[in-house]
Amino acid sequence: MDKGGAAGRNDLSPPDNTFDLAIIGGGVNGAGIARDAAGRGLSVLLVEQGDLAGATSSASTKLVHGGLRYLEHFEFRLVREALLEREVLLRAAPHIIWPLRFVLPHHAGLRPWWMIRLGLFLYDHLGGRRILPGTRSVALRSDAVGVPLRDEFARGFEYSDCWVEDARLVVLNARDAADRGADVRVRTRCTAAQRVGALWHLSLAGEGAGEVSARALVNATGPWVADFLAHAVGVNAPSKVRLVKGSHIVVRRLWDGPQCYIFQNSDERICFAIPYEDAFTLIGTTDRDFTGDAGSVEISAEETGYLCESVSAYLRRPVTPSDVVWAYAGVRPLYDDGASKAQEATRDYVLELDAPAGGPPLLSVFGGKITTFRRLAESALLRLAPHLQMRGPWTANASLPGGDFPHDGAAALAQRLLAAHPWLADRTARRLARQYGTRAFVVLEGASGPEPPLAADLTAREVRWMIEQEWARAPADILWRRTKRGLVATEAEMAALARFMGAPAGSGMRAAE
């Protein structure tokens, strides 16, 4: 069973503060590169200015998917790579990734039936699907999945993709990197990066402040990729980044049943509606070009209205802005390929390497999507391989922390947890199994009976685990990223959690705190 390791700044860090690889940015790409590099025997430093997954990587639609609509833009390589990764990631982290079935009602006024069927045929066959079931046609007026839909939708399709707890995916990659020797520093900003001979000299401020050196540097700062180059490194970005805002709303659960829906909109965009955290439905996303501070992005009233109208065009039960119980927005740092519309900008990644003769290399990451983060990490290290001595790729068949059980074994794992701790509520056992996988047994090690909760069903024991093992520093890190218990915790419970963590009163109410 996966036992876990020490958190935070690691005892295996180089004694002279010189690392093989320093990575700036603790989103999914930075954490994925750190994990892969540490497993190849490199000494690694991962620096994040806020919380892990504190920006784009926790503001996704929570899908591991091929990207059905990318086929319309002829991004076949990206779709194939993403489809192949679905089952790789499902096997690596079956506690935080699991299959979903999506229902796509046919809208006669939009994409024709034959085009959708052709796209889904390609979707089924491009990616070597083995675990996930294939597409089927659905008679919506007689099939149970059609019950929530309006009467005018008579037929559609049902196909497979996967769900992912996006912020936990980032945390688990960082956890695995640290278990393999990486030094992970949150609430730490790299204020300056300077080439001095064959090394990068980095100045760090905040929780992990200090002066360190590295033989290679990765800029995985997401929306700040160009800003980091300009202000910390003092160079111009080699490529342009296009910032695209995506927003989501959460409402009370709109239908019974596990199925999800993907709706076509008249503006040629699509909108997802997905069962979320047992009692809710997640609806998204928008695509809007964005200018401004990527660290303080919020959903607009216009976006909320757009999402409500998009799903209300299909569902029997309309959704209005007054139904929204939570909303979030993020900024996707896409590679600027000159597309006229934000929704058409490529979701592929571009890696720019600056490696002057005799100087240490700098690799900057532009674009990318959650589904392909592992392949991006492999590509990044392939680009750096001529400059660093390292072992070969290894992550394709390796579990993430807690994921060492069968891809369809989450329910059985929850039952094992209940057998070992019969005083747990069934729902809490399922949540712990989904959140920590086999490491749930380590979280509960020494517990002999029920413990009083701090917020929702979060106990002091579990909160300490997230602080000590998962770099949580503020209530929002726990309530909105490592868990989503902020959806059900009361204000009094949030205040109790803040007091326990020594945080200011009122903190933890919003995901961005």
C-alpha positions as CSV (number, residue, x, y, z in Angstrom):
1,M,0.0,0.0,0.0
2,D,1.2,3.5,-0.9
3,K,2.4,5.1,2.4
4,G,3.4,8.6,1.4
5,G,6.3,10.7,2.4
6,A,7.5,14.0,3.9
7,A,6.0,17.2,2.7
8,G,7.4,20.6,1.8
9,R,11.1,21.4,1.6
10,N,12.7,18.0,1.3
11,D,15.7,16.6,3.2
12,L,17.0,15.3,-0.2
13,S,17.5,18.9,-1.5
14,P,21.0,19.6,-2.7
15,P,23.1,20.8,0.3
16,D,24.7,23.6,-1.7
17,N,21.3,24.8,-3.0
18,T,22.2,24.0,-6.6
19,F,19.6,22.0,-8.4
20,D,19.7,20.2,-11.7
21,L,16.3,21.7,-12.6
22,A,14.3,24.6,-11.2
23,I,10.6,24.9,-12.3
24,I,8.7,28.1,-11.8
25,G,4.9,27.5,-11.6
26,G,2.9,25.0,-9.6
27,G,0.1,24.2,-12.0
28,V,-0.4,20.9,-13.7
29,N,2.4,21.4,-16.2
30,G,5.0,22.5,-13.6
31,A,4.0,19.8,-11.1
32,G,4.0,17.2,-13.9
33,I,7.5,18.2,-15.1
34,A,8.7,18.1,-11.5
35,R,7.4,14.6,-10.9
36,D,8.8,13.2,-14.1
37,A,12.2,14.9,-13.6
38,A,12.5,13.7,-10.0
39,G,11.7,10.2,-11.1
40,R,14.6,10.4,-13.6
41,G,17.1,11.1,-10.9
42,L,17.4,14.8,-11.2
43,S,17.5,17.2,-8.2
44,V,14.4,19.3,-8.6
45,L,13.0,22.6,-7.2
46,L,9.4,23.5,-7.8
47,V,8.4,27.1,-6.9
48,E,4.8,28.3,-6.8
49,Q,3.9,31.9,-6.0
50,G,0.5,31.0,-4.4
51,D,-1.1,27.6,-3.8
52,L,-0.6,24.6,-6.0
53,A,-3.2,24.7,-8.8
54,G,-4.2,28.1,-7.5
55,A,-5.0,29.5,-10.9
56,T,-5.8,27.9,-14.3
57,S,-5.3,24.3,-13.1
58,S,-8.2,24.4,-10.6
59,A,-10.6,26.4,-12.9
60,S,-11.1,23.7,-15.6
61,T,-14.3,21.8,-16.6
62,K,-12.6,18.8,-14.7
63,L,-12.4,16.6,-17.8
64,V,-9.8,14.2,-19.1
65,H,-11.0,14.2,-22.7
66,G,-9.9,14.1,-26.2
67,G,-11.7,17.3,-27.1
68,L,-14.4,16.3,-29.5
69,R,-14.8,19.8,-30.9
70,Y,-11.1,20.0,-31.7
71,L,-11.7,17.6,-34.6
72,E,-13.6,20.5,-36.4
73,H,-10.3,22.4,-36.3
74,F,-8.4,19.5,-37.7
75,E,-6.2,19.1,-34.6
76,F,-6.0,15.3,-35.1
77,R,-2.6,14.9,-33.4
78,L,-3.7,16.7,-30.3
79,V,-7.0,14.8,-30.2
80,R,-5.2,11.4,-30.7
81,E,-2.6,12.2,-28.0
82,A,-5.4,13.3,-25.6
83,L,-7.5,10.2,-26.3
84,L,-4.5,7.9,-25.7
85,E,-3.9,9.7,-22.4
86,R,-7.4,9.2,-21.0
87,E,-6.8,5.5,-20.1
88,V,-3.2,6.1,-19.1
89,L,-4.3,8.6,-16.5
90,L,-7.4,6.6,-15.5
91,R,-5.0,3.7,-14.6
92,A,-2.6,6.0,-12.8
93,A,-5.2,7.8,-10.6
94,P,-8.5,5.8,-10.4
95,H,-9.3,7.6,-7.2
96,I,-9.5,11.1,-8.7
97,I,-10.2,10.1,-12.4
98,W,-13.2,8.0,-13.4
99,P,-15.3,7.3,-16.6
100,L,-18.3,9.5,-17.6
101,R,-20.9,9.0,-20.3
102,F,-21.9,12.1,-22.2
103,V,-25.2,12.5,-24.0
104,L,-25.1,14.7,-27.1
105,P,-28.7,15.6,-28.3
106,H,-28.9,16.3,-32.0
107,H,-30.0,19.8,-32.9
108,A,-31.3,19.9,-36.4
109,G,-30.4,23.5,-37.0
110,L,-26.7,23.1,-36.1
111,R,-24.1,20.4,-37.0
112,P,-25.7,17.7,-39.3
113,W,-26.2,14.2,-38.0
114,W,-23.7,12.6,-40.3
115,M,-20.9,15.1,-39.2
116,I,-21.5,14.3,-35.5
117,R,-21.5,10.5,-36.2
118,L,-18.3,10.8,-38.2
119,G,-16.6,12.8,-35.5
120,L,-17.7,10.3,-32.8
121,F,-16.4,7.4,-35.0
122,L,-13.0,9.1,-35.2
123,Y,-13.2,9.8,-31.4
124,D,-13.8,6.1,-30.7
125,H,-11.0,4.9,-32.9
126,L,-8.2,7.4,-32.9
127,G,-7.0,6.7,-29.3
128,G,-6.7,2.9,-28.9
129,R,-9.7,2.8,-26.5
130,R,-9.7,-0.4,-24.4
131,I,-11.4,0.4,-21.1
132,L,-14.0,3.0,-22.0
133,P,-17.2,1.9,-23.8
134,G,-17.8,3.2,-27.3
135,T,-20.5,5.5,-28.8
136,R,-24.1,4.5,-29.1
137,S,-27.1,6.2,-30.7
138,V,-29.9,7.1,-28.4
139,A,-33.6,7.5,-28.9
140,L,-34.1,10.3,-26.4
141,R,-37.9,10.0,-26.1
142,S,-37.7,6.4,-24.9
143,D,-34.3,6.2,-23.2
144,A,-33.9,7.3,-19.5
145,V,-31.1,9.7,-20.4
146,G,-33.6,11.7,-22.4
147,V,-35.9,12.4,-19.5
148,P,-34.3,15.7,-18.4
149,L,-34.4,17.0,-22.0
150,R,-37.1,19.0,-23.8
151,D,-39.5,17.1,-26.0
152,E,-38.1,18.5,-29.3
153,F,-34.9,16.5,-28.9
154,A,-35.7,13.0,-30.3
155,R,-32.3,11.5,-31.0
156,G,-28.7,11.9,-30.0
157,F,-25.5,10.0,-29.1
158,E,-23.8,8.8,-26.0
159,Y,-20.0,8.6,-25.7
160,S,-17.3,8.3,-23.1
161,D,-14.7,10.6,-21.5
162,C,-13.4,10.9,-18.0
163,W,-13.7,13.2,-15.0
164,V,-10.7,14.5,-13.0
165,E,-10.4,16.3,-9.7
166,D,-8.1,18.8,-11.4
167,A,-6.5,20.5,-8.3
168,R,-5.9,17.2,-6.7
169,L,-4.2,16.0,-9.8
170,V,-1.7,18.8,-9.4
171,V,-1.2,18.2,-5.7
172,L,-0.6,14.4,-6.3
173,N,2.0,15.2,-8.9
174,A,3.8,17.5,-6.5
175,R,3.4,14.9,-3.7
176,D,5.0,12.2,-5.9
177,A,7.8,14.6,-6.9
178,A,8.5,15.4,-3.3
179,D,8.4,11.6,-2.4
180,R,11.1,11.2,-5.1
181,G,13.3,14.0,-3.6
182,A,12.0,17.3,-5.1
183,D,11.9,20.4,-3.1
184,V,8.4,22.0,-3.3
185,R,8.0,25.5,-2.2
186,V,4.6,27.2,-2.2
187,R,3.8,30.8,-1.4
188,T,7.2,31.5,-2.9
189,R,7.9,33.9,-5.8
190,C,10.9,33.9,-8.1
191,T,11.7,37.6,-8.3
192,A,14.9,37.3,-10.4
193,A,16.6,34.7,-12.6
194,Q,20.0,35.5,-14.0
195,R,22.5,33.4,-16.0
196,V,25.8,33.3,-14.3
197,G,28.3,31.1,-16.2
198,A,26.7,27.6,-16.6
199,L,24.1,28.2,-13.9
200,W,20.9,30.1,-13.3
201,H,20.9,32.1,-10.1
202,L,17.4,32.6,-8.7
203,S,16.2,34.9,-6.0
204,L,13.2,33.6,-4.1
205,A,10.9,35.6,-1.8
206,G,8.1,34.5,0.5
207,E,7.8,31.3,2.5
208,G,10.7,29.5,0.7
209,A,12.9,32.6,0.4
210,G,16.5,32.3,-0.4
211,E,19.1,32.2,-3.2
212,V,19.4,29.1,-5.2
213,S,21.1,27.9,-8.4
214,A,20.0,25.5,-11.2
215,R,21.5,23.9,-14.2
216,A,18.3,24.4,-16.1
217,L,15.1,26.5,-15.7
218,V,11.5,25.8,-16.8
219,N,9.0,28.6,-17.0
220,A,5.7,26.9,-16.4
221,T,3.9,30.0,-15.1
222,G,0.8,29.7,-17.2
223,P,-0.9,33.1,-17.7
224,W,2.3,34.7,-16.4
225,V,4.7,33.0,-18.9
226,A,5.5,36.3,-20.7
227,D,5.5,38.4,-17.6
228,F,8.0,36.0,-15.9
229,L,10.3,36.3,-18.9
230,A,10.0,40.1,-19.0
231,H,10.3,40.9,-15.3
232,A,12.3,38.0,-13.7
233,V,14.5,37.0,-16.6
234,G,14.7,40.3,-18.5
235,V,14.0,38.9,-22.0
236,N,11.1,39.1,-24.4
237,A,8.8,36.1,-24.9
238,P,9.7,34.1,-28.0
239,S,6.1,33.3,-28.7
240,K,2.8,35.1,-28.0
241,V,0.4,33.8,-25.4
242,R,-3.4,34.4,-25.8
243,L,-5.2,34.7,-22.6
244,V,-8.7,33.2,-22.8
245,K,-11.2,33.3,-19.9
246,G,-13.3,30.3,-19.1
247,S,-16.1,30.5,-16.5
248,H,-18.3,27.9,-14.9
249,I,-21.4,27.9,-12.7
250,V,-22.6,25.4,-10.1
251,V,-26.3,24.8,-9.4
252,R,-28.3,22.2,-7.3
253,R,-28.5,18.9,-9.1
254,L,-30.8,19.1,-12.1
255,W,-31.5,15.4,-12.8
256,D,-31.2,12.0,-11.3
257,G,-28.7,9.6,-12.9
258,P,-25.0,9.7,-13.6
259,Q,-25.1,10.8,-17.2
260,C,-23.6,14.1,-18.4
261,Y,-24.7,16.3,-21.3
262,I,-22.9,18.2,-24.0
263,F,-25.0,20.8,-25.7
264,Q,-24.4,22.6,-29.0
265,N,-24.9,26.3,-29.0
266,S,-25.9,28.5,-31.9
267,D,-22.6,30.4,-31.7
268,E,-20.8,27.1,-32.5
269,R,-19.6,26.6,-29.0
270,I,-20.5,23.7,-26.8
271,C,-21.6,23.6,-23.1
272,F,-21.2,20.8,-20.6
273,A,-23.6,19.9,-17.8
274,I,-22.1,17.4,-15.4
275,P,-23.2,15.9,-12.1
276,Y,-20.9,17.4,-9.4
277,E,-20.1,16.6,-5.8
278,D,-23.2,14.4,-5.3
279,A,-25.8,17.2,-4.9
280,F,-24.8,19.7,-7.6
281,T,-24.5,20.2,-11.4
282,L,-21.5,21.9,-13.0
283,I,-22.2,23.9,-16.1
284,G,-19.5,25.4,-18.4
285,T,-17.6,26.8,-20.1
286,T,-17.2,30.2,-21.8
287,D,-14.4,31.3,-24.1
288,R,-13.6,35.0,-23.9
289,D,-10.4,36.8,-24.8
290,F,-9.0,38.3,-21.6
291,T,-6.9,41.3,-20.6
292,G,-6.1,42.3,-17.0
293,D,-4.9,40.5,-13.9
294,A,-5.1,36.8,-14.3
295,G,-4.9,36.4,-10.6
296,S,-8.2,38.1,-9.9
297,V,-10.4,36.9,-12.7
298,E,-14.1,36.5,-11.9
299,I,-17.2,35.4,-13.8
300,S,-19.3,38.2,-15.3
301,A,-23.1,38.6,-15.1
302,E,-23.1,38.2,-18.9
303,E,-21.3,34.9,-18.8
304,T,-23.6,33.6,-16.1
305,G,-26.6,34.5,-18.3
306,Y,-25.0,32.9,-21.3
307,L,-24.4,29.6,-19.5
308,C,-28.0,29.6,-18.1
309,E,-29.5,30.2,-21.5
310,S,-27.3,27.6,-23.1
311,V,-28.5,24.7,-20.9
312,S,-32.0,26.0,-20.7
313,A,-32.4,25.6,-24.4
314,Y,-32.1,21.8,-23.9
315,L,-33.3,21.0,-20.4
316,R,-37.0,20.7,-19.3
317,R,-36.1,22.5,-16.1
318,P,-34.7,26.0,-17.0
319,V,-31.7,27.4,-15.1
320,T,-31.6,31.0,-14.0
321,P,-28.8,33.1,-12.4
322,S,-30.7,32.9,-9.1
323,D,-30.0,29.1,-9.1
324,V,-26.3,29.6,-9.0
325,V,-24.7,28.5,-5.7
326,W,-21.1,28.9,-6.7
327,A,-19.1,30.1,-9.8
328,Y,-15.5,30.2,-10.8
329,A,-13.4,31.5,-13.6
330,G,-9.9,30.9,-14.9
331,V,-7.6,32.2,-17.6
332,R,-6.2,29.7,-20.1
333,P,-2.8,30.6,-21.4
334,L,-3.1,29.4,-25.0
335,Y,-0.5,29.6,-27.6
336,D,-1.4,32.4,-29.9
337,D,-1.8,30.8,-33.4
338,G,-3.7,33.8,-34.8
339,A,-7.2,32.3,-34.7
340,S,-9.9,34.9,-35.1
341,K,-12.1,33.5,-32.3
342,A,-11.0,32.6,-28.8
343,Q,-12.9,29.2,-29.1
344,E,-10.8,28.4,-32.2
345,A,-7.4,29.0,-30.6
346,T,-5.3,25.9,-30.4
347,R,-5.3,23.9,-27.1
348,D,-2.0,22.3,-28.1
349,Y,1.2,23.1,-26.3
350,V,4.4,24.7,-27.6
351,L,7.8,24.4,-25.9
352,E,10.3,27.2,-26.5
353,L,13.9,26.4,-25.6
354,D,16.5,29.1,-25.2
355,A,19.9,27.4,-24.8
356,P,22.9,29.7,-25.7
357,A,26.3,28.0,-26.1
358,G,27.9,27.7,-22.7
359,G,24.9,29.0,-20.9
360,P,22.1,27.2,-18.9
361,P,19.0,26.4,-20.8
362,L,15.5,28.0,-20.3
363,L,12.4,26.2,-21.4
364,S,9.1,28.1,-21.6
365,V,5.8,26.3,-21.8
366,F,3.0,27.9,-23.9
367,G,-0.5,26.4,-23.9
368,G,-1.5,22.9,-23.1
369,K,-4.4,21.2,-21.4
370,I,-4.9,19.0,-18.4
371,T,-5.3,15.8,-20.3
372,T,-1.9,16.0,-22.0
373,F,0.1,17.3,-19.1
374,R,2.0,14.0,-18.7
375,R,3.0,14.0,-22.4
376,L,4.0,17.6,-22.2
377,A,6.3,16.8,-19.3
378,E,7.9,14.0,-21.3
379,S,8.4,16.4,-24.2
380,A,9.9,19.0,-22.0
381,L,12.5,16.6,-20.5
382,L,13.3,15.4,-24.0
383,R,14.1,18.9,-25.0
384,L,16.3,19.3,-21.9
385,A,18.0,15.9,-22.2
386,P,21.0,17.2,-24.1
387,H,21.8,19.5,-21.2
388,L,21.1,17.3,-18.2
389,Q,22.1,13.7,-17.4
390,M,18.8,11.8,-16.7
391,R,17.2,8.5,-16.9
392,G,14.5,7.7,-19.5
393,P,10.7,8.1,-19.4
394,W,8.8,6.2,-16.7
395,T,5.4,7.8,-15.9
396,A,3.3,6.0,-18.5
397,N,2.9,2.9,-16.3
398,A,3.3,4.5,-12.8
399,S,0.5,5.2,-10.3
400,L,0.1,8.6,-8.7
401,P,0.0,8.6,-4.9
402,G,-2.9,6.6,-3.6
403,G,-3.7,5.3,-7.1
404,D,-2.2,1.8,-6.7
405,F,-5.5,-0.1,-7.2
406,P,-7.6,-1.3,-10.2
407,H,-9.1,1.4,-12.5
408,D,-12.6,0.2,-11.5
409,G,-11.8,-0.4,-7.8
410,A,-12.9,2.8,-6.1
411,A,-16.1,1.3,-4.7
412,A,-14.3,-1.8,-3.4
413,L,-11.7,0.5,-1.8
414,A,-14.4,2.4,0.0
415,Q,-15.8,-0.9,1.4
416,R,-12.3,-1.9,2.6
417,L,-12.0,1.5,4.3
418,L,-15.4,0.9,6.0
419,A,-14.4,-2.6,7.1
420,A,-11.3,-1.1,8.7
421,H,-13.1,1.9,10.2
422,P,-16.8,0.8,10.6
423,W,-17.6,4.1,12.5
424,L,-17.2,6.1,9.3
425,A,-20.3,7.3,7.6
426,D,-20.7,5.6,4.2
427,R,-20.6,9.0,2.3
428,T,-17.4,10.0,4.2
429,A,-15.8,6.6,3.4
430,R,-16.6,7.1,-0.3
431,R,-15.2,10.6,-0.3
432,L,-12.0,9.6,1.5
433,A,-11.4,6.7,-1.0
434,R,-12.0,9.1,-3.9
435,Q,-9.8,11.8,-2.4
436,Y,-6.8,9.9,-1.1
437,G,-7.1,6.4,-2.7
438,T,-5.1,3.8,-0.7
439,R,-3.5,6.6,1.3
440,A,-6.9,7.1,3.0
441,F,-5.7,4.2,5.3
442,V,-2.6,6.3,6.2
443,V,-4.7,9.4,6.8
444,L,-6.9,7.4,9.3
445,E,-4.0,5.5,10.9
446,G,-4.4,5.5,14.6
447,A,-8.0,6.7,14.6
448,S,-10.1,4.5,16.9
449,G,-13.5,6.2,16.5
450,P,-15.5,9.2,15.2
451,E,-13.7,12.5,15.5
452,P,-15.5,15.9,15.7
453,P,-15.6,17.6,12.3
454,L,-14.2,21.1,11.8
455,A,-16.1,21.9,8.5
456,A,-18.6,19.6,6.8
457,D,-17.0,16.2,7.5
458,L,-13.4,17.4,7.5
459,T,-11.7,16.5,10.8
460,A,-8.6,18.0,12.4
461,R,-6.8,14.8,11.5
462,E,-7.6,15.2,7.8
463,V,-6.8,19.0,7.8
464,R,-3.4,18.3,9.4
465,W,-2.7,15.8,6.6
466,M,-3.5,18.4,4.0
467,I,-1.2,20.9,5.7
468,E,1.7,18.5,6.4
469,Q,1.5,16.4,3.3
470,E,-0.2,18.5,0.6
471,W,1.1,22.1,1.2
472,A,-2.3,23.6,2.3
473,R,-1.7,26.9,3.9
474,A,-5.1,28.7,4.0
475,P,-8.7,27.5,4.5
476,A,-9.5,28.1,0.8
477,D,-6.7,25.7,-0.2
478,I,-8.6,23.0,1.7
479,L,-12.2,24.0,1.1
480,W,-12.0,24.8,-2.7
481,R,-9.0,23.0,-4.1
482,R,-7.9,19.9,-2.1
483,T,-11.6,19.3,-1.5
484,K,-14.8,21.0,-2.5
485,R,-16.3,21.0,1.0
486,G,-16.8,24.7,0.7
487,L,-20.0,23.9,-1.2
488,V,-21.6,22.4,1.9
489,A,-19.7,23.9,4.8
490,T,-21.5,26.6,6.8
491,E,-20.0,30.0,7.6
492,A,-19.6,28.9,11.2
493,E,-17.7,25.8,10.1
494,M,-15.5,27.8,7.8
495,A,-14.7,30.1,10.7
496,A,-13.8,27.1,12.9
497,L,-11.5,25.9,10.2
498,A,-9.9,29.3,9.9
499,R,-9.3,29.4,13.7
500,F,-7.8,25.9,13.6
501,M,-5.4,27.0,10.9
502,G,-4.6,30.4,12.5
503,A,-6.1,32.3,9.5
504,P,-7.9,35.6,9.6
505,A,-11.7,35.4,10.4
506,G,-13.7,35.1,7.3
507,S,-11.0,33.5,5.2
508,G,-11.8,30.5,3.1
509,M,-15.2,31.8,2.0
510,R,-14.0,32.2,-1.6
511,A,-11.8,29.9,-3.8
512,A,-9.4,32.7,-4.7
513,E,-8.4,33.5,-1.1
